[in-house]
Amino acid sequence: LADAAAALKHPLIARDALVQLDALEGDMAEAPARLARAQRIAVLSLDGGDGQTALRYLTQLLTARPADAGTLGLVARARWQSGDPEGAKAALRRAMDLDRDNVELQQLLRTIR
């Protein structure tokens, strides 16, 4: 359901399907699968304009991989969407310190100034 909803450009429906799957599987899913799902839920939340939900899932990711530039970039985007420009800038600075050559981070830098 999540894949179909995402393909049809319904990110929040796709996100909700993944949240329900995560609740059903609970701890039966292995950690890498749950982290991958958390990242997808966060991205779908961002695509749907729900930065607050994205931040909840990104916090889980940061606990597992605190020095991941991509995750920090998503945190910056989520904070920006949630009306926290200073938090967005701080997260983006940390991400850029880890990976200055990341094209997505460079694009985000042009947005968050």
C-alpha positions in Angstrom: 0.0 0.0 0.0 2.8 2.4 0.9 4.6 1.9 -2.5 1.3 2.4 -4.4 0.4 5.5 -2.5 3.9 7.0 -2.9 3.8 6.2 -6.7 0.5 8.0 -6.9 2.0 11.1 -5.2 0.2 10.6 -1.8 3.1 10.8 0.6 1.1 11.1 3.8 -1.0 8.0 2.9 2.2 6.1 2.2 3.7 7.3 5.4 0.6 6.2 7.4 0.8 2.8 5.9 4.4 2.4 6.9 3.6 3.6 10.4 0.9 1.0 10.7 3.3 -1.7 9.4 5.9 -0.6 11.9 3.3 -0.9 14.7 2.3 -4.3 13.6 5.8 -5.7 13.3 7.1 -4.0 16.4 10.3 -5.5 17.7 10.0 -8.5 15.4 11.6 -6.4 12.7 15.4 -6.3 12.8 17.0 -3.0 13.6 18.3 -2.2 10.1 14.8 -2.7 8.7 13.3 -0.5 11.3 15.9 2.2 10.7 15.3 2.1 6.9 11.5 2.3 7.6 12.0 5.3 10.0 14.0 7.1 7.3 11.3 6.5 4.7 8.6 7.6 7.1 10.6 10.8 7.7 11.1 11.5 4.0 7.4 10.9 3.2 6.4 13.1 6.1 8.7 15.9 4.7 7.3 15.4 1.3 3.8 15.8 2.8 4.8 18.9 4.7 4.7 17.3 8.1 8.1 18.3 9.6 7.1 17.5 13.2 6.4 13.9 12.4 9.6 13.7 10.4 11.6 15.0 13.4 10.2 12.2 15.6 11.5 9.5 13.2 14.7 11.4 12.5 15.5 11.4 16.2 15.5 7.6 16.1 17.9 7.7 13.2 20.2 10.1 14.9 20.4 7.9 17.9 21.6 5.0 15.7 23.9 7.1 13.5 24.7 10.5 15.0 27.4 11.4 12.4 25.4 10.7 9.2 25.3 13.8 6.9 22.2 12.7 5.1 20.2 12.2 8.2 21.4 15.6 9.5 20.3 17.1 6.2 16.9 15.7 6.7 16.8 17.1 10.2 17.7 20.5 8.8 14.9 20.2 6.3 12.4 19.1 9.0 13.4 21.9 11.4 13.0 24.4 8.5 9.5 23.1 7.7 8.6 23.2 11.4 9.5 26.9 11.7 12.8 26.4 13.5 15.3 28.3 11.2 18.1 28.3 13.8 17.8 24.6 14.4 17.7 24.0 10.7 20.9 26.0 10.2 22.7 24.2 13.1 21.8 20.8 11.7 22.8 21.8 8.2 26.2 23.1 9.5 26.8 19.8 11.2 25.9 17.9 8.0 28.1 20.1 5.9 31.0 19.6 8.3 30.7 15.8 7.6 30.1 16.0 3.8 30.8 19.3 2.1 30.6 17.6 -1.4 27.0 16.4 -0.9 24.9 17.9 -3.7 21.6 17.6 -1.7 23.1 19.4 1.2 24.5 22.2 -1.1 21.0 22.6 -2.5 19.5 22.8 0.9 22.1 25.4 1.9 20.7 27.6 -0.9 17.2 27.3 0.7 18.2 27.7 4.3 20.1 31.0 4.6 
